[in-house]
Amino acid sequence: MQIARVVGTTISEAKHASLNGLKLLLIQMYLNDGKTTDGFPLIAMDMFGARVGDSVIVSSDSELTKDLSPEGTTPLRWCVLGIQD
């Protein structure tokens, strides 16, 4: 699990069937200081209603992502586990 910042949302006209109806977020991981973002934005599946600017807890556990997907399989790697207070 890692902490990331939501920097935006994304949409797609052509996508894998498992992504229909899912909210997709653009996230950037925080460095160890918890204040500075680093790296390229990543796409994460959101089931909790996170908004731009929120700090979220994310995981790259592929089995968890598949379990949360309505189709039971997905090409996504990252999923939001919760919103940090």
C-alpha positions as semicolon CSV with decimal commas, in nm:
position;residue;x (nm);y (nm);z (nm)
1;M;0,000;0,000;0,000
2;Q;0,112;0,352;-0,077
3;I;-0,019;0,705;-0,035
4;A;-0,094;0,904;-0,350
5;R;-0,256;1,234;-0,447
6;V;-0,548;1,250;-0,689
7;V;-0,447;1,490;-0,967
8;G;-0,739;1,434;-1,203
9;T;-0,990;1,199;-1,359
10;T;-0,989;1,028;-1,694
11;I;-1,237;0,895;-1,946
12;S;-1,204;0,671;-2,247
13;E;-1,414;0,605;-2,554
14;A;-1,251;0,272;-2,633
15;K;-1,174;0,057;-2,331
16;H;-1,169;-0,294;-2,192
17;A;-1,521;-0,418;-2,108
18;S;-1,428;-0,455;-1,739
19;L;-1,380;-0,078;-1,709
20;N;-1,740;0,013;-1,798
21;G;-1,903;0,200;-1,512
22;L;-1,583;0,244;-1,309
23;K;-1,447;0,580;-1,199
24;L;-1,086;0,614;-1,310
25;L;-0,851;0,854;-1,135
26;L;-0,513;0,999;-1,225
27;I;-0,290;0,966;-0,920
28;Q;0,067;1,060;-0,834
29;M;0,259;0,880;-0,563
30;Y;0,402;1,072;-0,268
31;L;0,769;1,052;-0,175
32;N;0,865;0,935;0,175
33;D;0,808;1,285;0,318
34;G;0,436;1,252;0,239
35;K;0,421;1,600;0,085
36;T;0,607;1,586;-0,246
37;T;0,462;1,399;-0,543
38;D;0,696;1,212;-0,774
39;G;0,685;1,030;-1,105
40;F;0,435;1,010;-1,385
41;P;0,061;1,003;-1,312
42;L;-0,094;0,655;-1,293
43;I;-0,451;0,536;-1,348
44;A;-0,634;0,384;-1,052
45;M;-0,982;0,239;-1,009
46;D;-1,190;0,425;-0,747
47;M;-1,483;0,279;-0,553
48;F;-1,487;0,541;-0,273
49;G;-1,560;0,872;-0,445
50;A;-1,221;1,038;-0,408
51;R;-1,192;1,389;-0,552
52;V;-0,909;1,588;-0,708
53;G;-0,669;1,697;-0,434
54;D;-0,751;1,409;-0,196
55;S;-0,478;1,188;-0,054
56;V;-0,569;0,824;-0,110
57;I;-0,435;0,487;-0,005
58;V;-0,366;0,274;-0,314
59;S;-0,254;-0,080;-0,380
60;S;-0,106;-0,257;-0,680
61;D;-0,232;-0,600;-0,566
62;S;-0,364;-0,752;-0,890
63;E;-0,583;-1,009;-0,712
64;L;-0,758;-0,736;-0,512
65;T;-0,811;-0,527;-0,826
66;K;-0,966;-0,827;-1,002
67;D;-1,194;-0,893;-0,704
68;L;-1,318;-0,533;-0,700
69;S;-1,385;-0,526;-1,074
70;P;-1,745;-0,604;-1,175
71;E;-1,622;-0,835;-1,454
72;G;-1,384;-1,030;-1,230
73;T;-1,086;-0,934;-1,445
74;T;-0,930;-0,604;-1,544
75;P;-0,613;-0,470;-1,708
76;L;-0,578;-0,208;-1,433
77;R;-0,296;-0,240;-1,183
78;W;-0,383;0,022;-0,918
79;C;-0,694;0,054;-0,704
80;V;-0,795;0,297;-0,429
81;L;-0,837;0,130;-0,088
82;G;-0,946;0,441;0,101
83;I;-0,929;0,817;0,140
84;Q;-0,679;0,954;0,392
85;D;-0,811;1,198;0,655
